[in-house]
Amino acid sequence: MNKPEKKYQNIIQELEQQMENKKNQHTVYLSRRAIWVNIVLCLLISYVGGYIHTRRWKALGVFTFIFSGFLFITQPSNQSFTENFAHGQKYAFLAGIISTIDNSIAIKKA
């Protein structure tokens, strides 16, 4: 093996080690979160609060995308503001419950 190949292999090993360390640090951070705080944030403030608390950015993006699509599909036929607002209130609580369960499972697994 020549020197440049060995150098590149060492760099790749260092990068893999750094990625593994970062993943382990996030797991430790997540394991120190309290589930009851997650419940309070998700149900009383917003489903976004729970994801910020756990720093799960990809999960927040995926959940927001899927839930927004669900809201567009189930939009009421009458377009009055009050009915749309009531529709949003009903599903906001559902979003809080789903995100609470999702974050609580992630905390428990960590």
N, CA, C and O atoms as a Tinker XYZ file with bonds, in Angstrom:
   440  protein
     1  N      0.836000   -1.167000    0.000000    73     2
     2  CA     0.000000    0.000000    0.000000    64     1     3
     3  C      0.892000    1.246000    0.000000    63     2     4     5
     4  O      1.849000    1.336000    0.769000    81     3
     5  N      0.569000    2.188000   -0.859000    73     3     6
     6  CA     1.389000    3.389000   -0.884000    64     5     7
     7  C      0.874000    4.437000    0.111000    63     6     8     9
     8  O     -0.198000    4.281000    0.696000    81     7
     9  N      1.645000    5.489000    0.287000    73     7    10
    10  CA     1.333000    6.484000    1.316000    64     9    11
    11  C      0.012000    7.210000    1.104000    63    10    12    13
    12  O     -0.734000    7.361000    2.071000    81    11
    13  N     -0.330000    7.673000   -0.110000    73    11    14
    14  CA    -1.605000    8.394000   -0.269000    64    13    15
    15  C     -2.829000    7.539000    0.067000    63    14    16    17
    16  O     -3.781000    8.036000    0.668000    81    15
    17  N     -2.811000    6.258000   -0.315000    73    15    18
    18  CA    -3.943000    5.390000   -0.001000    64    17    19
    19  C     -4.096000    5.213000    1.499000    63    18    20    21
    20  O     -5.211000    5.241000    2.020000    81    19
    21  N     -2.990000    5.030000    2.192000    73    19    22
    22  CA    -3.030000    4.866000    3.641000    64    21    23
    23  C     -3.524000    6.150000    4.308000    63    22    24    25
    24  O     -4.277000    6.109000    5.281000    81    23
    25  N     -3.088000    7.286000    3.772000    73    23    26
    26  CA    -3.521000    8.573000    4.319000    64    25    27
    27  C     -5.032000    8.738000    4.168000    63    26    28    29
    28  O     -5.704000    9.162000    5.107000    81    27
    29  N     -5.567000    8.408000    3.002000    73    27    30
    30  CA    -7.004000    8.528000    2.769000    64    29    31
    31  C     -7.800000    7.561000    3.644000    63    30    32    33
    32  O     -8.882000    7.901000    4.124000    81    31
    33  N     -7.282000    6.392000    3.843000    73    31    34
    34  CA    -7.967000    5.432000    4.721000    64    33    35
    35  C     -8.005000    5.944000    6.155000    63    34    36    37
    36  O     -9.004000    5.775000    6.854000    81    35
    37  N     -6.919000    6.567000    6.591000    73    35    38
    38  CA    -6.897000    7.141000    7.942000    64    37    39
    39  C     -7.904000    8.280000    8.072000    63    38    40    41
    40  O     -8.585000    8.405000    9.090000    81    39
    41  N     -7.990000    9.103000    7.039000    73    39    42
    42  CA    -8.957000   10.210000    7.058000    64    41    43
    43  C    -10.377000    9.672000    7.107000    63    42    44    45
    44  O    -11.207000   10.193000    7.852000    81    43
    45  N    -10.667000    8.650000    6.335000    73    43    46
    46  CA   -11.998000    8.043000    6.329000    64    45    47
    47  C    -12.320000    7.446000    7.691000    63    46    48    49
    48  O    -13.439000    7.596000    8.180000    81    47
    49  N    -11.368000    6.781000    8.302000    73    47    50
    50  CA   -11.579000    6.207000    9.629000    64    49    51
    51  C    -11.843000    7.299000   10.669000    63    50    52    53
    52  O    -12.686000    7.129000   11.549000    81    51
    53  N    -11.126000    8.415000   10.568000    73    51    54
    54  CA   -11.333000    9.522000   11.495000    64    53    55
    55  C    -12.727000   10.129000   11.327000    63    54    56    57
    56  O    -13.395000   10.437000   12.313000    81    55
    57  N    -13.163000   10.299000   10.081000    73    55    58
    58  CA   -14.496000   10.834000    9.816000    64    57    59
    59  C    -15.585000    9.905000   10.346000    63    58    60    61
    60  O    -16.564000   10.361000   10.937000    81    59
    61  N    -15.412000    8.612000   10.135000    73    59    62
    62  CA   -16.383000    7.647000   10.651000    64    61    63
    63  C    -16.430000    7.683000   12.171000    63    62    64    65
    64  O    -17.504000    7.589000   12.765000    81    63
    65  N    -15.272000    7.819000   12.798000    73    63    66
    66  CA   -15.216000    7.896000   14.256000    64    65    67
    67  C    -15.900000    9.165000   14.763000    63    66    68    69
    68  O    -16.597000    9.125000   15.777000    81    67
    69  N    -15.711000   10.285000   14.071000    73    67    70
    70  CA   -16.362000   11.530000   14.459000    64    69    71
    71  C    -17.879000   11.424000   14.330000    63    70    72    73
    72  O    -18.612000   11.909000   15.192000    81    71
    73  N    -18.348000   10.794000   13.261000    73    71    74
    74  CA   -19.791000   10.623000   13.077000    64    73    75
    75  C    -20.363000    9.723000   14.167000    63    74    76    77
    76  O    -21.451000    9.989000   14.679000    81    75
    77  N    -19.651000    8.675000   14.523000    73    75    78
    78  CA   -20.098000    7.769000   15.575000    64    77    79
    79  C    -20.138000    8.486000   16.928000    63    78    80    81
    80  O    -21.070000    8.293000   17.708000    81    79
    81  N    -19.127000    9.313000   17.201000    73    79    82
    82  CA   -19.116000   10.079000   18.451000    64    81    83
    83  C    -20.281000   11.057000   18.525000    63    82    84    85
    84  O    -20.900000   11.213000   19.578000    81    83
    85  N    -20.581000   11.713000   17.409000    73    83    86
    86  CA   -21.699000   12.657000   17.371000    64    85    87
    87  C    -23.031000   11.939000   17.611000    63    86    88    89
    88  O    -23.897000   12.451000   18.320000    81    87
    89  N    -23.185000   10.765000   17.024000    73    87    90
    90  CA   -24.401000    9.980000   17.217000    64    89    91
    91  C    -24.528000    9.538000   18.676000    63    90    92    93
    92  O    -25.619000    9.574000   19.245000    81    91
    93  N    -23.425000    9.125000   19.270000    73    91    94
    94  CA   -23.449000    8.723000   20.682000    64    93    95
    95  C    -23.769000    9.894000   21.590000    63    94    96    97
    96  O    -24.499000    9.729000   22.568000    81    95
    97  N    -23.240000   11.076000   21.291000    73    95    98
    98  CA   -23.538000   12.260000   22.090000    64    97    99
    99  C    -25.020000   12.607000   22.028000    63    98   100   101
   100  O    -25.615000   12.971000   23.042000    81    99
   101  N    -25.620000   12.497000   20.843000    73    99   102
   102  CA   -27.052000   12.787000   20.718000    64   101   103
   103  C    -27.885000   11.755000   21.485000    63   102   104   105
   104  O    -28.900000   12.102000   22.090000    81   103
   105  N    -27.464000   10.505000   21.460000    73   103   106
   106  CA   -28.181000    9.468000   22.206000    64   105   107
   107  C    -28.111000    9.741000   23.705000    63   106   108   109
   108  O    -29.105000    9.576000   24.412000    81   107
   109  N    -26.946000   10.156000   24.192000    73   107   110
   110  CA   -26.807000   10.493000   25.609000    64   109   111
   111  C    -27.671000   11.699000   25.946000    63   110   112   113
   112  O    -28.336000   11.711000   26.983000    81   111
   113  N    -27.671000   12.714000   25.084000    73   111   114
   114  CA   -28.511000   13.890000   25.303000    64   113   115
   115  C    -29.979000   13.495000   25.372000    63   114   116   117
   116  O    -30.715000   13.938000   26.254000    81   115
   117  N    -30.393000   12.659000   24.430000    73   115   118
   118  CA   -31.788000   12.241000   24.369000    64   117   119
   119  C    -32.180000   11.410000   25.585000    63   118   120   121
   120  O    -33.307000   11.513000   26.070000    81   119
   121  N    -31.265000   10.594000   26.076000    73   119   122
   122  CA   -31.585000    9.748000   27.219000    64   121   123
   123  C    -31.749000   10.561000   28.500000    63   122   124   125
   124  O    -32.370000   10.085000   29.450000    81   123
   125  N    -31.215000   11.755000   28.546000    73   123   126
   126  CA   -31.328000   12.592000   29.734000    64   125   127
   127  C    -32.584000   13.462000   29.739000    63   126   128   129
   128  O    -32.833000   14.175000   30.711000    81   127
   129  N    -33.365000   13.416000   28.681000    73   127   130
   130  CA   -34.598000   14.204000   28.623000    64   129   131
   131  C    -35.671000   13.518000   29.453000    63   130   132   133
   132  O    -35.717000   12.290000   29.529000    81   131
   133  N    -36.527000   14.309000   30.070000    73   131   134
   134  CA   -37.620000   13.772000   30.879000    64   133   135
   135  C    -38.869000   13.627000   30.018000    63   134   136   137
   136  O    -39.227000   14.537000   29.270000    81   135
   137  N    -39.520000   12.489000   30.127000    73   135   138
   138  CA   -40.721000   12.240000   29.329000    64   137   139
   139  C    -41.851000   13.174000   29.747000    63   138   140   141
   140  O    -42.621000   13.619000   28.895000    81   139
   141  N    -41.970000   13.484000   31.048000    73   139   142
   142  CA   -43.073000   14.348000   31.483000    64   141   143
   143  C    -42.920000   15.763000   30.920000    63   142   144   145
   144  O    -43.924000   16.421000   30.648000    81   143
   145  N    -41.695000   16.239000   30.740000    73   143   146
   146  CA   -41.495000   17.558000   30.130000    64   145   147
   147  C    -41.919000   17.506000   28.669000    63   146   148   149
   148  O    -42.507000   18.457000   28.154000    81   147
   149  N    -41.624000   16.409000   28.012000    73   147   150
   150  CA   -42.040000   16.226000   26.626000    64   149   151
   151  C    -43.564000   16.279000   26.499000    63   150   152   153
   152  O    -44.094000   16.890000   25.571000    81   151
   153  N    -44.257000   15.641000   27.429000    73   151   154
   154  CA   -45.718000   15.641000   27.397000    64   153   155
   155  C    -46.256000   17.055000   27.576000    63   154   156   157
   156  O    -47.172000   17.463000   26.862000    81   155
   157  N    -45.703000   17.793000   28.507000    73   155   158
   158  CA   -46.150000   19.168000   28.749000    64   157   159
   159  C    -45.906000   20.029000   27.513000    63   158   160   161
   160  O    -46.784000   20.787000   27.101000    81   159
   161  N    -44.730000   19.915000   26.928000    73   159   162
   162  CA   -44.414000   20.732000   25.765000    64   161   163
   163  C    -45.295000   20.406000   24.567000    63   162   164   165
   164  O    -45.773000   21.308000   23.879000    81   163
   165  N    -45.509000   19.130000   24.318000    73   163   166
   166  CA   -46.275000   18.729000   23.137000    64   165   167
   167  C    -47.759000   19.045000   23.266000    63   166   168   169
   168  O    -48.383000   19.495000   22.305000    81   167
   169  N    -48.321000   18.815000   24.430000    73   167   170
   170  CA   -49.765000   18.988000   24.574000    64   169   171
   171  C    -50.174000   20.414000   24.912000    63   170   172   173
   172  O    -51.211000   20.883000   24.441000    81   171
   173  N    -49.382000   21.111000   25.716000    73   171   174
   174  CA   -49.790000   22.443000   26.138000    64   173   175
   175  C    -49.252000   23.556000   25.244000    63   174   176   177
   176  O    -49.927000   24.565000   25.045000    81   175
   177  N    -48.078000   23.390000   24.718000    73   175   178
   178  CA   -47.502000   24.460000   23.898000    64   177   179
   179  C    -47.731000   24.170000   22.412000    63   178   180   181
   180  O    -48.504000   24.862000   21.749000    81   179
   181  N    -47.067000   23.161000   21.907000    73   179   182
   182  CA   -47.199000   22.795000   20.496000    64   181   183
   183  C    -46.426000   21.508000   20.268000    63   182   184   185
   184  O    -45.535000   21.157000   21.041000    81   183
   185  N    -46.774000   20.816000   19.207000    73   183   186
   186  CA   -46.022000   19.595000   18.896000    64   185   187
   187  C    -44.584000   19.933000   18.534000    63   186   188   189
   188  O    -43.698000   19.092000   18.687000    81   187
   189  N    -44.341000   21.129000   18.064000    73   187   190
   190  CA   -42.986000   21.548000   17.702000    64   189   191
   191  C    -42.099000   21.631000   18.943000    63   190   192   193
   192  O    -40.905000   21.339000   18.878000    81   191
   193  N    -42.685000   22.031000   20.074000    73   191   194
   194  CA   -41.918000   22.152000   21.311000    64   193   195
   195  C    -41.276000   20.845000   21.744000    63   194   196   197
   196  O    -40.146000   20.845000   22.233000    81   195
   197  N    -41.970000   19.745000   21.576000    73   195   198
   198  CA   -41.410000   18.447000   21.932000    64   197   199
   199  C    -40.231000   18.060000   21.070000    63   198   200   201
   200  O    -39.251000   17.498000   21.559000    81   199
   201  N    -40.326000   18.364000   19.768000    73   199   202
   202  CA   -39.213000   18.043000   18.875000    64   201   203
   203  C    -38.008000   18.946000   19.140000    63   202   204   205
   204  O    -36.865000   18.502000   19.028000    81   203
   205  N    -38.253000   20.202000   19.487000    73   203   206
   206  CA   -37.146000   21.095000   19.837000    64   205   207
   207  C    -36.490000   20.618000   21.128000    63   206   208   209
   208  O    -35.267000   20.654000   21.255000    81   207
   209  N    -37.302000   20.170000   22.087000    73   207   210
   210  CA   -36.786000   19.676000   23.361000    64   209   211
   211  C    -35.855000   18.476000   23.161000    63   210   212   213
   212  O    -34.840000   18.352000   23.847000    81   211
   213  N    -36.201000   17.603000   22.228000    73   211   214
   214  CA   -35.392000   16.413000   21.982000    64   213   215
   215  C    -34.363000   16.612000   20.869000    63   214   216   217
   216  O    -33.534000   15.735000   20.628000    81   215
   217  N    -34.413000   17.752000   20.194000    73   215   218
   218  CA   -33.504000   18.070000   19.083000    64   217   219
   219  C    -33.556000   17.022000   17.986000    63   218   220   221
   220  O    -32.524000   16.579000   17.481000    81   219
   221  N    -34.753000   16.637000   17.630000    73   219   222
   222  CA   -34.945000   15.667000   16.545000    64   221   223
   223  C    -35.460000   16.424000   15.328000    63   222   224   225
   224  O    -36.662000   16.433000   15.062000    81   223
   225  N    -34.547000   17.063000   14.583000    73   223   226
   226  CA   -34.923000   17.964000   13.506000    64   225   227
   227  C    -35.482000   17.218000   12.302000    63   226   228   229
   228  O    -36.446000   17.676000   11.689000    81   227
   229  N    -34.902000   16.090000   11.959000    73   227   230
   230  CA   -35.407000   15.331000   10.806000    64   229   231
   231  C    -36.814000   14.815000   11.089000    63   230   232   233
   232  O    -37.685000   14.854000   10.220000    81   231
   233  N    -37.027000   14.333000   12.303000    73   231   234
   234  CA   -38.353000   13.837000   12.667000    64   233   235
   235  C    -39.380000   14.972000   12.649000    63   234   236   237
   236  O    -40.526000   14.759000   12.255000    81   235
   237  N    -38.982000   16.170000   13.068000    73   235   238
   238  CA   -39.875000   17.327000   13.020000    64   237   239
   239  C    -40.253000   17.651000   11.585000    63   238   240   241
   240  O    -41.421000   17.910000   11.297000    81   239
   241  N    -39.284000   17.640000   10.686000    73   239   242
   242  CA   -39.571000   17.919000    9.283000    64   241   243
   243  C    -40.491000   16.891000    8.655000    63   242   244   245
   244  O    -41.427000   17.245000    7.938000    81   243
   245  N    -40.230000   15.628000    8.921000    73   243   246
   246  CA   -41.061000   14.567000    8.364000    64   245   247
   247  C    -42.486000   14.652000    8.922000    63   246   248   249
   248  O    -43.458000   14.545000    8.174000    81   247
   249  N    -42.601000   14.842000   10.230000    73   247   250
   250  CA   -43.924000   14.914000   10.852000    64   249   251
   251  C    -44.710000   16.112000   10.321000    63   250   252   253
   252  O    -45.895000   15.984000   10.013000    81   251
   253  N    -44.064000   17.270000   10.211000    73   251   254
   254  CA   -44.750000   18.464000    9.709000    64   253   255
   255  C    -45.199000   18.271000    8.270000    63   254   256   257
   256  O    -46.309000   18.663000    7.912000    81   255
   257  N    -44.360000   17.676000    7.446000    73   255   258
   258  CA   -44.712000   17.437000    6.049000    64   257   259
   259  C    -45.904000   16.495000    5.934000    63   258   260   261
   260  O    -46.851000   16.778000    5.200000    81   259
   261  N    -45.862000   15.384000    6.650000    73   259   262
   262  CA   -46.949000   14.406000    6.580000    64   261   263
   263  C    -48.243000   14.983000    7.151000    63   262   264   265
   264  O    -49.315000   14.806000    6.574000    81   263
   265  N    -48.136000   15.675000    8.290000    73   263   266
   266  CA   -49.341000   16.203000    8.915000    64   265   267
   267  C    -49.940000   17.345000    8.101000    63   266   268   269
   268  O    -51.162000   17.490000    8.060000    81   267
   269  N    -49.112000   18.155000    7.455000    73   267   270
   270  CA   -49.631000   19.218000    6.584000    64   269   271
   271  C    -50.370000   18.619000    5.393000    63   270   272   273
   272  O    -51.438000   19.100000    5.014000    81   271
   273  N    -49.810000   17.584000    4.812000    73   271   274
   274  CA   -50.496000   16.898000    3.721000    64   273   275
   275  C    -51.819000   16.312000    4.162000    63   274   276   277
   276  O    -52.806000   16.363000    3.428000    81   275
   277  N    -51.840000   15.750000    5.369000    73   275   278
   278  CA   -53.087000   15.207000    5.905000    64   277   279
   279  C    -54.134000   16.303000    6.079000    63   278   280   281
   280  O    -55.310000   16.085000    5.788000    81   279
   281  N    -53.722000   17.471000    6.546000    73   279   282
   282  CA   -54.667000   18.573000    6.736000    64   281   283
   283  C    -55.206000   19.087000    5.402000    63   282   284   285
   284  O    -56.374000   19.466000    5.316000    81   283
   285  N    -54.376000   19.105000    4.365000    73   283   286
   286  CA   -54.859000   19.543000    3.060000    64   285   287
   287  C    -55.849000   18.544000    2.467000    63   286   288   289
   288  O    -56.804000   18.934000    1.797000    81   287
   289  N    -55.621000   17.275000    2.712000    73   287   290
   290  CA   -56.523000   16.255000    2.175000    64   289   291
   291  C    -57.871000   16.295000    2.880000    63   290   292   293
   292  O    -58.908000   16.129000    2.237000    81   291
   293  N    -57.871000   16.512000    4.188000    73   291   294
   294  CA   -59.116000   16.475000    4.961000    64   293   295
   295  C    -59.725000   17.857000    5.154000    63   294   296   297
   296  O    -60.477000   18.066000    6.106000    81   295
   297  N    -59.422000   18.793000    4.282000    73   295   298
   298  CA   -59.952000   20.142000    4.407000    64   297   299
   299  C    -61.472000   20.139000    4.232000    63   298   300   301
   300  O    -61.983000   19.467000    3.336000    81   299
   301  N    -62.211000   20.884000    5.080000    73   299   302
   302  CA   -63.669000   20.893000    4.968000    64   301   303
   303  C    -64.123000   21.555000    3.662000    63   302   304   305
   304  O    -63.412000   22.383000    3.092000    81   303
   305  N    -65.308000   21.176000    3.204000    73   303   306
   306  CA   -65.798000   21.693000    1.935000    64   305   307
   307  C    -66.203000   23.158000    2.042000    63   306   308   309
   308  O    -66.004000   23.923000    1.098000    81   307
   309  N    -66.764000   23.557000    3.174000    73   307   310
   310  CA   -67.133000   24.951000    3.362000    64   309   311
   311  C    -65.887000   25.735000    3.758000    63   310   312   313
   312  O    -65.175000   25.334000    4.678000    81   311
   313  N    -65.620000   26.815000    3.097000    73   311   314
   314  CA   -64.380000   27.545000    3.297000    64   313   315
   315  C    -64.515000   28.729000    4.254000    63   314   316   317
   316  O    -63.731000   29.673000    4.159000    81   315
   317  N    -65.478000   28.708000    5.167000    73   315   318
   318  CA   -65.595000   29.809000    6.122000    64   317   319
   319  C    -64.450000   29.732000    7.128000    63   318   320   321
   320  O    -63.930000   28.655000    7.420000    81   319
   321  N    -64.073000   30.885000    7.645000    73   319   322
   322  CA   -62.942000   30.964000    8.558000    64   321   323
   323  C    -63.201000   30.202000    9.848000    63   322   324   325
   324  O    -62.310000   29.520000   10.353000    81   323
   325  N    -64.394000   30.309000   10.380000    73   323   326
   326  CA   -64.682000   29.658000   11.659000    64   325   327
   327  C    -64.616000   28.140000   11.552000    63   326   328   329
   328  O    -64.121000   27.476000   12.462000    81   327
   329  N    -65.111000   27.586000   10.447000    73   327   330
   330  CA   -65.042000   26.133000   10.278000    64   329   331
   331  C    -63.600000   25.672000   10.063000    63   330   332   333
   332  O    -63.198000   24.630000   10.581000    81   331
   333  N    -62.840000   26.425000    9.317000    73   331   334
   334  CA   -61.432000   26.063000    9.130000    64   333   335
   335  C    -60.662000   26.157000   10.437000    63   334   336   337
   336  O    -59.795000   25.327000   10.708000    81   335
   337  N    -60.971000   27.160000   11.247000    73   335   338
   338  CA   -60.303000   27.313000   12.543000    64   337   339
   339  C    -60.656000   26.154000   13.470000    63   338   340   341
   340  O    -59.783000   25.612000   14.148000    81   339
   341  N    -61.935000   25.771000   13.501000    73   339   342
   342  CA   -62.359000   24.633000   14.326000    64   341   343
   343  C    -61.714000   23.339000   13.842000    63   342   344   345
   344  O    -61.326000   22.489000   14.644000    81   343
   345  N    -61.605000   23.198000   12.539000    73   343   346
   346  CA   -60.942000   22.022000   11.945000    64   345   347
   347  C    -59.477000   21.966000   12.393000    63   346   348   349
   348  O    -58.975000   20.903000   12.758000    81   347
   349  N    -58.806000   23.104000   12.364000    73   347   350
   350  CA   -57.411000   23.161000   12.795000    64   349   351
   351  C    -57.244000   22.885000   14.276000    63   350   352   353
   352  O    -56.281000   22.228000   14.672000    81   351
   353  N    -58.158000   23.371000   15.104000    73   351   354
   354  CA   -58.080000   23.118000   16.546000    64   353   355
   355  C    -58.236000   21.638000   16.854000    63   354   356   357
   356  O    -57.535000   21.093000   17.706000    81   355
   357  N    -59.153000   21.001000   16.158000    73   355   358
   358  CA   -59.386000   19.577000   16.396000    64   357   359
   359  C    -58.142000   18.752000   16.065000    63   358   360   361
   360  O    -57.767000   17.855000   16.819000    81   359
   361  N    -57.518000   19.056000   14.953000    73   359   362
   362  CA   -56.359000   18.276000   14.540000    64   361   363
   363  C    -55.066000   18.714000   15.210000    63   362   364   365
   364  O    -54.096000   17.956000   15.210000    81   363
   365  N    -55.021000   19.917000   15.781000    73   363   366
   366  CA   -53.822000   20.338000   16.510000    64   365   367
   367  C    -53.634000   19.474000   17.755000    63   366   368   369
   368  O    -52.508000   19.106000   18.089000    81   367
   369  N    -54.723000   19.150000   18.439000    73   367   370
   370  CA   -54.621000   18.272000   19.606000    64   369   371
   371  C    -54.157000   16.881000   19.187000    63   370   372   373
   372  O    -53.361000   16.253000   19.885000    81   371
   373  N    -54.651000   16.404000   18.058000    73   371   374
   374  CA   -54.213000   15.109000   17.535000    64   373   375
   375  C    -52.719000   15.125000   17.216000    63   374   376   377
   376  O    -52.015000   14.155000   17.499000    81   375
   377  N    -52.231000   16.221000   16.628000    73   375   378
   378  CA   -50.803000   16.352000   16.340000    64   377   379
   379  C    -49.990000   16.330000   17.624000    63   378   380   381
   380  O    -48.914000   15.734000   17.669000    81   379
   381  N    -50.501000   16.978000   18.674000    73   379   382
   382  CA   -49.808000   16.971000   19.961000    64   381   383
   383  C    -49.704000   15.578000   20.548000    63   382   384   385
   384  O    -48.662000   15.205000   21.087000    81   383
   385  N    -50.770000   14.809000   20.447000    73   383   386
   386  CA   -50.754000   13.449000   20.986000    64   385   387
   387  C    -49.779000   12.565000   20.208000    63   386   388   389
   388  O    -49.000000   11.820000   20.802000    81   387
   389  N    -49.826000   12.650000   18.886000    73   387   390
   390  CA   -48.937000   11.828000   18.060000    64   389   391
   391  C    -47.481000   12.190000   18.307000    63   390   392   393
   392  O    -46.640000   11.301000   18.443000    81   391
   393  N    -47.170000   13.477000   18.367000    73   391   394
   394  CA   -45.775000   13.877000   18.588000    64   393   395
   395  C    -45.310000   13.525000   19.998000    63   394   396   397
   396  O    -44.137000   13.216000   20.207000    81   395
   397  N    -46.232000   13.572000   20.972000    73   395   398
   398  CA   -45.875000   13.160000   22.333000    64   397   399
   399  C    -45.469000   11.689000   22.355000    63   398   400   401
   400  O    -44.460000   11.325000   22.958000    81   399
   401  N    -46.248000   10.866000   21.707000    73   399   402
   402  CA   -45.950000    9.437000   21.658000    64   401   403
   403  C    -44.630000    9.197000   20.930000    63   402   404   405
   404  O    -43.802000    8.407000   21.386000    81   403
   405  N    -44.432000    9.879000   19.795000    73   403   406
   406  CA   -43.213000    9.695000   19.016000    64   405   407
   407  C    -41.972000   10.100000   19.810000    63   406   408   409
   408  O    -40.990000    9.360000   19.849000    81   407
   409  N    -42.016000   11.256000   20.434000    73   407   410
   410  CA   -40.856000   11.707000   21.224000    64   409   411
   411  C    -40.646000   10.868000   22.464000    63   410   412   413
   412  O    -39.504000   10.609000   22.844000    81   411
   413  N    -41.714000   10.439000   23.101000    73   411   414
   414  CA   -41.571000    9.605000   24.293000    64   413   415
   415  C    -40.933000    8.263000   23.964000    63   414   416   417
   416  O    -40.110000    7.759000   24.728000    81   415
   417  N    -41.304000    7.694000   22.845000    73   415   418
   418  CA   -40.688000    6.434000   22.416000    64   417   419
   419  C    -39.197000    6.646000   22.127000    63   418   420   421
   420  O    -38.369000    5.808000   22.483000    81   419
   421  N    -38.859000    7.771000   21.480000    73   419   422
   422  CA   -37.445000    8.046000   21.181000    64   421   423
   423  C    -36.641000    8.232000   22.470000    63   422   424   425
   424  O    -35.509000    7.759000   22.569000    81   423
   425  N    -37.223000    8.920000   23.455000    73   423   426
   426  CA   -36.529000    9.122000   24.727000    64   425   427
   427  C    -36.342000    7.784000   25.443000    63   426   428   429
   428  O    -35.273000    7.510000   25.989000    81   427
   429  N    -37.385000    6.956000   25.436000    73   427   430
   430  CA   -37.298000    5.659000   26.113000    64   429   431
   431  C    -36.262000    4.754000   25.451000    63   430   432   433
   432  O    -35.527000    4.053000   26.146000    81   431
   433  N    -36.193000    4.757000   24.120000    73   431   434
   434  CA   -35.215000    3.932000   23.422000    64   433   435
   435  C    -33.783000    4.382000   23.703000    63   434   436   437
   436  O    -32.865000    3.563000   23.755000    81   435
   437  N    -33.602000    5.691000   23.883000    73   435   438
   438  CA   -32.243000    6.210000   24.145000    64   437   439
   439  C    -31.824000    5.807000   25.532000    63   438   440
   440  O    -30.719000    6.135000   25.963000    81   439
